[in-house]
């Protein structure tokens, strides 16, 4: 005989007792993933007016549309930040008033949107200038998954810097599911950044990326080992890419001490665990990684236009 609803309920309740570590009962109200997804979409509308809307916006109404949307986002985001602060403060007597702190943090965050837009302008320029398949900058914004992923990361990074719990990661994982690009909100990313194609690219929490850096699909900027688990929290675990570095498809760069010098190129499928000096070309030859100063590429007769 099939189990009744009462029997199914009893079975689940017994599971809740046995596996209590994945319950959240009688605790503080967590931020809503659904609400944060909707807020993030509205933030994209504020960053790229007219691109994420279902109807055209005329210049004569931009002030009213922007003000109305900002007011809506302010109230909803403040509520979610308050919940995240209350959750993090559980069991910590003397914590600051979450409502007041959320009010301050939300207004500070919204005040930074104009600066985030300036960064995204450089990313759009890098994407259009670096991809001959791009028809226009409009196409880069409306169609490229990278644009959405980096916009959400740059937004989430602002909240991450202010130690807002949970919400930055919810935002970037929402973008991850939509784009296939995994940017941690903690990563520090410079101007004129571009990831071509993007699918499967991973940038870890403590990665540092300079200006004018270009990555391709399947690139991983990852930690050397996570065996120490939470013992690694707060440590530099992910690599640094200096200015004007290009990393081709499928390359993996590992470790917090690994620095890719300015002007270097990392070839496809390279697995790199150590630093390379500026203006290096790193290629995979006969299953071995070879590091070549770029100025020597003509002298040995090899073609490094990957």
N, C-alpha and C positions, 0 to 999 in steps of 0.2 A: 504493500500500500504506500502511496506517496505520503510524504510528511505533511502534516497540517501546518498552518501558519503559526499556531501556538508552539508546535514542536520546533519549527525553524527558528522562532524567536528565542526559545530556550537554548538552542544550540549556539546561536550567536552570542547570547548573554554569557554563556559558559566560556566562549572564546574571549570575550572582553575581560573576563577575570584572569584567564591564563596568559593572555598576551596583552597585558595592560600598557605596555610601553608604546603602543601605537593608538591609544585612546586619547582624546582630549575632552574629558568630561569634568564638569564642575570647575573648569579653569576659566581664565579670562577669554573674552571674545577675540578670536584671531582676526587679522585682516582678511577681507573677502577677496579671493582670487578673481571672482567674476567682476566685482566692483573695480578692482585695480586694473583689470584688462580694459574695462570701459573708460576709466580715467586715462589710461595710457593712450588709447585711441584719440581721446579728446586733446591730449597733450600734443600728439602728432598733428592734429588739426591746427593747433596754435603755432607749432613750429613751421608748418608748411601750409599756410592758408590757401585754400582752394584745391589742394591736392588730395586731401582725405575727406572731402565733403561730397555729398551726393548731388549737389547742385552748384552752379557757378556763384561766386561771390563778387559782387560789383564793388568798386572802390568807394562808392558812395555809402555803402553799408558796412564796410570793414570795421569801423570803430564800434558800431553797435553790436555786430556779431562777435567781435573779439571780447568786448566787455561782458557780454552775456555769458559767453563760454568760460571766461576766466572766473567769473563769479560762481558758476556751477562747479568748476573744477576745484576752486578754493574750498568750498564747503565739504565736498565729497572726499577730497584728499586729506583734509585736516581730520576728518572723522577716522579714516583708515590709519593715519599716522598716530592718532590718539590710541587706537586699539593696539597698534604695534608697541607703543611705549608702555602701555598698561601691561601687556603680556611680558615684556622684558623686565618690568619692575616688580613682578610677582615675588613676594617674599623679601623685598628690599625696603625696609622701613626708612623713612626720611627722604624718599625719592622726590624729585621735583614734580609739580602738578602736571600730569600728562596733557591735560586740556590746554593749559597755557603754553607748554613747550611745543605742542603740536601746532598751535596758532603761529608761534614765532617761526618754526621750521618751515611750515607751508608757505608763508609769505616770503621767507628768504629764498626758498626753492623757486617759486614763481618769479621772483625778482631776477633770477639767474637765467631765465629762458632766452633773453636777448643775447647773452653771451654764448649759450649753447647754439643758438642759431648761427652765430658768426663761425663757430667751429664747423657746423654742418655745411655751411657755404663752402668751406675749403674742401671738405670731403666730397661734395658734389662736383666741384671743379676737378679734383683728382680722379674721380670715377669717369667723368666725361673725357678729360684729357688723356686718360690712360687706356681707354677702351675704344678701338676703332669701330666696334660694332654698335656703339651708342649713337642713336639718331639725334638726340638732343639732351639737354640737361633735364627737361621735363620728363623724358623717358627714364633717366637715371633715378629721379625721385619717385615716380609713380609705379615703376615696374621692377626696379632692382631690389632684391631682398636685402642686399647689403645696406641700402639707405635706411630701411626700417630698423635693421639690427643695430646699426651704429647710433641712430637717433635715440633709440630706447636705452642703449648702453650709456650714452652721454647724459641722458636724463637720470638714469638710475645711479650713475656715479656721483651726481650731486647729493643725492640722499645718502649714499654710502659714506661720503666724506663727513656727513653730519651724524653718522652713527645711528641712522634710522633702522631699526631691526626689520627683518623679513621682507619688507616691501621692495627694496632694490632687486633682490634675487627673484622675487615673484615676477617683476617686470621683465628682467632679462630672460628668464626661462619661458615666459609667454612669447617673447620675440623669438627665442630659440625654436619653439614648436612651430612657429609660422614660417621661419626662414631657413632652418637647418644650420644656422650660424650661432655658435655658443660663445658669447662675450660675457665674462664675469663683470659685475658692476664695479669691482675693485680695481680692474686694470686701468693703468694710466696711459692714455692714448693721445698722441700729439696731433698736430694739424695735418691736413691733406692726406688723410688715411683712406685706403681703398682695399677691399677684398674682392677680387674678380671671381665670378661664379659663386664662391662662398660656401657651398654645401660641405658640411663636415669640418669647417674651420673652428678651432678651439683656442681661446685666449684665456689663460688662467688668472686668478685673482691678483697675484703680485707681479704680473708681467708689466714691463714698461716699454712703451713703443714711442719712438721719436717722431719727428716730422717727416712727411713725404715718404712714408713706408707703404709698400704694396705687398699684399699676400694673395695667394691663390687658394683654390679649393683644397680641403683636406689638410691644411697646415695645422700643426699642433704646437702651441707654446705652453708646455706642461711642466709639472713637477717631476723631479728625479725619482722620488719614492714617497709613497704615502704610508709606509709601514708604521711610522711613528704616530699616525693618526692625529688626534687633537694636540699632541705634543708639538706639532709643527705650526699651530695657529700663531699668526702674527709674524712668522719668519718669511724671508724672501725665498720663495720656492720656484718661481717661474722666471724665464730668461728676460734679458733686456735687448731690445733692438734699437740701435742708434739711428740717426737720421739717414734717409735715402737708402734704406735696406729693402731689397726685394727677395721674397721667399716663394719659390715655385711649388707646384702642386705636390701634395703628399709628404712634404718635408716635416720632420719632427725635431724640435729644438727643446732640450731638456735642462732644467736646473736653474736655481736662483743665482748661482755664480756665473752662469754663462752669459757672455756679452758678445753680441754680433756688432763688430765695428762699423762705423759710418761708411756708407757707400758700398757695402758688400752685397753680394748676390749668393743666395743659397739655392742650389739646383734641386730639381725634382727628386723626391723620394730619399733625400739625404736624412740620416739619423745622426744628430749632432749633440754631443754631450759636453763640449768644451768651447771656450771662447775662440773667436777668430779676430785678427787685427783688422783695422779699417781697410777698405778697398780690396777685400779678398773675394775670390771666386771659389765656392765650395761645391764640388761635384762628386758624383758617385761613379767610380770607374772600377770595373771588375769586382764589384761588391765591397770596395774600399772607398772611404771618404778621402778626398784629396783637396787640400787647401792651396790655392795658387794666388800669388799677388797679381792683381789685374794688369799691372804694367808689363808682366812677363808673357801675357797671352799671345802676343804676336811672335815673340822670339821662339816659342816651341812649336809654332805652326798649327796650333789647335784653334778650333772655332768655338767660342763660348757664347754665341748668341742663342740662348736657350729658348 
